[in-house]
Amino acid sequence: MMTREQAQAARLAEEEEARRDWHDALQSEAAFRVFLGLLEAMGANRLMVTEDDMRLRNVAEQILDRIADADPESYVRMVRALKGI
């Protein structure tokens, strides 16, 4: 059984690995385009009309938050693309 400190260290290591995975995935232009298409389909940068729109938009915002954490430059590119800038 893990101690509290070991469990926290394991959780932090998993979070760092996930951040690196997101960063590595975003280095590919093809992956960038796939993420962009998925975020657009989820309603990122679009008005919410229904409850389902709100749920999808919340997921899109969580994805954008992960992108921002993993690769701030890709985040800026993604938001600019979503806004058509």
C-alpha positions as a Python dict, from the first residue, in 0.01 Angstrom:
ca = {
    (1, 'M'): (0, 0, 0),
    (2, 'M'): (128, 345, -95),
    (3, 'T'): (184, 619, 152),
    (4, 'R'): (11, 951, 100),
    (5, 'E'): (335, 1102, -31),
    (6, 'Q'): (390, 814, -272),
    (7, 'A'): (34, 842, -401),
    (8, 'Q'): (78, 1215, -454),
    (9, 'A'): (410, 1161, -632),
    (10, 'A'): (251, 897, -856),
    (11, 'R'): (-40, 1131, -938),
    (12, 'L'): (200, 1415, -1022),
    (13, 'A'): (405, 1184, -1244),
    (14, 'E'): (89, 1074, -1430),
    (15, 'E'): (-18, 1437, -1478),
    (16, 'E'): (326, 1528, -1616),
    (17, 'E'): (320, 1230, -1852),
    (18, 'A'): (-26, 1333, -1977),
    (19, 'R'): (95, 1692, -2029),
    (20, 'R'): (392, 1566, -2231),
    (21, 'D'): (162, 1341, -2436),
    (22, 'W'): (-63, 1637, -2522),
    (23, 'H'): (242, 1847, -2609),
    (24, 'D'): (389, 1577, -2833),
    (25, 'A'): (56, 1521, -3008),
    (26, 'L'): (21, 1891, -3084),
    (27, 'Q'): (357, 1905, -3263),
    (28, 'S'): (200, 1737, -3567),
    (29, 'E'): (11, 1966, -3805),
    (30, 'A'): (-225, 1681, -3887),
    (31, 'A'): (-306, 1633, -3518),
    (32, 'F'): (-352, 2009, -3481),
    (33, 'R'): (-609, 2004, -3763),
    (34, 'V'): (-786, 1704, -3607),
    (35, 'F'): (-809, 1879, -3269),
    (36, 'L'): (-930, 2195, -3439),
    (37, 'G'): (-1204, 2006, -3624),
    (38, 'L'): (-1315, 1828, -3308),
    (39, 'L'): (-1326, 2153, -3110),
    (40, 'E'): (-1530, 2319, -3384),
    (41, 'A'): (-1770, 2023, -3387),
    (42, 'M'): (-1805, 2056, -3008),
    (43, 'G'): (-1906, 2418, -3040),
    (44, 'A'): (-1592, 2591, -2926),
    (45, 'N'): (-1629, 2963, -2999),
    (46, 'R'): (-1999, 2927, -3080),
    (47, 'L'): (-2308, 3038, -2894),
    (48, 'M'): (-2475, 2772, -2684),
    (49, 'V'): (-2843, 2714, -2754),
    (50, 'T'): (-2926, 2382, -2590),
    (51, 'E'): (-2817, 2192, -2283),
    (52, 'D'): (-2624, 1953, -2507),
    (53, 'D'): (-2441, 2252, -2658),
    (54, 'M'): (-2339, 2353, -2308),
    (55, 'R'): (-2206, 2006, -2225),
    (56, 'L'): (-2004, 1982, -2545),
    (57, 'R'): (-1873, 2335, -2501),
    (58, 'N'): (-1760, 2249, -2147),
    (59, 'V'): (-1566, 1950, -2280),
    (60, 'A'): (-1416, 2172, -2552),
    (61, 'E'): (-1307, 2421, -2285),
    (62, 'Q'): (-1144, 2141, -2084),
    (63, 'I'): (-955, 2030, -2395),
    (64, 'L'): (-843, 2387, -2462),
    (65, 'D'): (-725, 2413, -2101),
    (66, 'R'): (-515, 2099, -2145),
    (67, 'I'): (-372, 2235, -2469),
    (68, 'A'): (-285, 2564, -2295),
    (69, 'D'): (-109, 2377, -2016),
    (70, 'A'): (82, 2147, -2249),
    (71, 'D'): (177, 2389, -2526),
    (72, 'P'): (84, 2757, -2489),
    (73, 'E'): (189, 2838, -2847),
    (74, 'S'): (-43, 2572, -2988),
    (75, 'Y'): (-321, 2705, -2766),
    (76, 'V'): (-282, 3054, -2911),
    (77, 'R'): (-279, 2912, -3264),
    (78, 'M'): (-588, 2702, -3187),
    (79, 'V'): (-786, 2993, -3043),
    (80, 'R'): (-686, 3217, -3333),
    (81, 'A'): (-798, 2949, -3579),
    (82, 'L'): (-1128, 2901, -3393),
    (83, 'K'): (-1192, 3274, -3403),
    (84, 'G'): (-1083, 3305, -3765),
    (85, 'I'): (-801, 3547, -3686),
}
